Structure formats: C-alpha cells, structure tokens
Amino acid sequence: MSKKLYLIALVPLQEIRDEVEQLKLEMKKDYNASHTLKIPAHITLQMPFTRKASEEGHIIETLKGFAGKQTPFKINLNGFDSFPPRVLFIKIVNHQPIRELSQKLNSTLIDSELVSENRVNDDLHPHMTIATRDLEEQDYYKAWDEFQDREYKNSFTAKSLFLLKHNGKFWDIFREFEFSEA
C-alpha cells in the first residue's frame, strides 16, 4: 500500500501568494536558494506526515469536520525575521489565534489517529518562509542584512484550512476546508 505525504496549513490569498513567490524567486536569483519554491506560501499548522493512500478519505472527513467548527480570523504580516543560520521568513504579528487553532487541530489529529502525539506541532512559531534549508550559512547573513529592515506589510483573513499533498517533486494544494462563518 503506497503512502502519501501531507501537510496542513493556512494559505493566504492568491495576491499574497504571488508576492511571496516573488520574494522566493529573489532568494533563488540572489542566493541560489530555491527549496521554498516547491511549496505555495503558507503557515504550517501540522508538519508533513505520511498516511496510506487508502486513508485519504478519513483525513478529508476529519479536516472537514474540524474546519466547520472554526471561525475566520485576521492574520497580519509585517516585516521579516529569521531562524539563524538558514531560514528567512515573513513575520506574523498575531500568533495567538494561529496557536489556538493549532492546539485544537493537534487534539483532533491525535483523537482521529492521523498523527501520533509525538508528531504534532506543539511548539508552533507561525511564519511564512521565503528561504530555508538550501540557503547557505554565509548567504543567510548577507540576505538577513538585506531583509532585516526591509518593509513588507499585508494581511488576510484565514477563512479555511488547507491540506497540501506532495506529488513526488513539490507540494500541491490538495483540498480546502472552509471555516464556519458564525
């Protein structure tokens, strides 16, 4: 039975995805860091996990039920930050609603036996990555000098949860699960 690789995330509007894509392309051009181009702009709620392809329906039903109990909230993006010595990202101002959503999601994933307790994201630092593992350490410092005071501001309303699926080369947005409008 073949296994598939999944990721659960919040995904911004297309306009923001396009802006982030331009930043990722800039990182590729200036620093030869292209790994983040394999995935659309997102805020990870659950790190990649594998399940048998036959369990996909269970994943979909679980996330559909979970999302239907959540309410939309605003996410503000402001500036850049980093995890030295390889990761640059767009800063998220208001972590609390994302952390609360993540904690509720963790419980649901554990209860539904989709992800084991030791594999859930329980130390979440919400961010939107523009460069990661293939950014060389010496290039990280150059890029950070350039980005640390650079301005970027935007916001969007998180209205749904997204299931991304790896196709063997990159991540596809596989399903969207809308929050309740209550």
N, C-alpha and C positions, 0 to 999 in steps of 0.2 A: 504494500500500500504506500503510495507516494505521499510525502509530507510537503506541506506548503509553508512559506514564511509570511507572517502577518505582522502588522504594526497598527496601533490605534492612536489617532492623533486628532488635533484640531487643525483645520486647514483654512487659511484666510481666503478672502475674496480673490477672484482672478486678477484684479488690478494689483493687489499686493503681491500675489504670486509672481506676476510679471516683474515688478520692481525688485523683488528678492532674486529672481532669476538673473537680472542684470548685474546685481552685486556678485552673485556666484560666478558669472561669466568674467567679471572684472578680476576676481580671485584666480580664475583659471589663466587669464591672459597675463596678469602681472606676477603671479606666484606659482604657476603651474599646479594649482590645487583645484582639482575638478571633481573630487569624490561626491560633493554635495549636489552636483548636477544630476545625480542618479535618483533624486527624490524631490518631489514638489515641496515648496515652502510649507512648513508645518510646525506645530508644537507637539512634541511627543507626550502622550499620556501613558502608553504602555510600550516598552521596548520590544523589539522583534521577538516573536515566539513562533514555534512550529506546531502545526497540528496536521493530522491526516486530512487529506482532501475530502474524505467522507464526512468529516466533522464540520465542514464549512456551513452547512445549514444551521447547526447548533450555535456557531459563532454569530451568524447573522440574526437569528431569533433572539439570542441573549442581548446583543447590542441594540437591536430594535426596541426591545422591552425596556432596557436601561435608559436609552436616549429619550424615550417617550415620557419619562418621569423627570427629566431635567428641564430647566428654564434657561432661555438665552441670557447672555451676559456680555458686557463690552470688554474688549482687550485693547489696551493702549500700548503702542510700540514707541519707544523713544531712545534713540542713540544706539550705541554699540557697547559690548562688553566681551570678555573672553575667559576661557579656561586655559591658562598657560600650560604647556608651550605649543599648542596646536589648534585650538578651537576659537574661532571668532563668531559672534552672533549678534543679532538684533535683540536689544533689551526689551523685556516686557515689564511694564510699570507695576501692574497689579497682579501679583502672584496668587493671592488668596483664593479667588473664585476657581482658578485652574487647579490649585492644590486640593480644594474641597471636592471638585469634580473627580479628580484623580483618586482620592481616597475612597469615594463611593464606587468608582469603577473597579478599584482593586478588590473591594469586598465582593462585587458581582462576579468578577473573573475567578476569584477563589471559590466562591459558592457554586458556580456553574462548572467548576473543574476545568476551566480553559487554560488557566495559568496557575502554577503552584505558588504557594505563599512566599517561597524564597526567590521567585522570579518576577514579582510585581514591582512596579516603580514606587518605592515608599520614601525615597529621598529626592523628590522632584524639584528641579530648579528650572522653571519654564523659560524657554528661549527659542529663538528661530535661527538656526545655524546657517552661516554663509561659507565657512571653511572648517574643515575638520582633519581627520587622520592623515591625509596626504599633504597637508601644509607642513613643510619642513620647518624645524625649530628656528633656524636663522631667518627664514622668511616670515614666520609668525611675528617676530619682533619688528621687522620692517612694516608689515601690514598693520600691526597694532599701533605703531607710531602714526600711521596714516588714518586709522579708523577711530582711535580713542576719543578724539574731539570732533569727529565728523557728525553732522546732523542727519538724523532720519526720524521723521515723525509720521505716524499713521495710526489708524485704529480700525477695528471691525467688530461686529457683533458675532460672537460664537453662537450659532443657531443650530449646530449639528455636530455630530461625532463622525469621524471617517475611519473606515477600515482600509488600509493600504495592503497590497499584496505584491510580493516580489515575483517578477516574471523570469528570473534567472540572470538578468542583466541590471535591471533597475526597478524602482517601486512605481506601481500604478495605483491611482485612486480607484479602489475596487467598489466600495459601497459608501453611501452617505446615509446617516441615521438622524433624522430631524428631531430636535428637542420639542417639547410641548410649547405652545405659545401662551400658556397660563401665566 
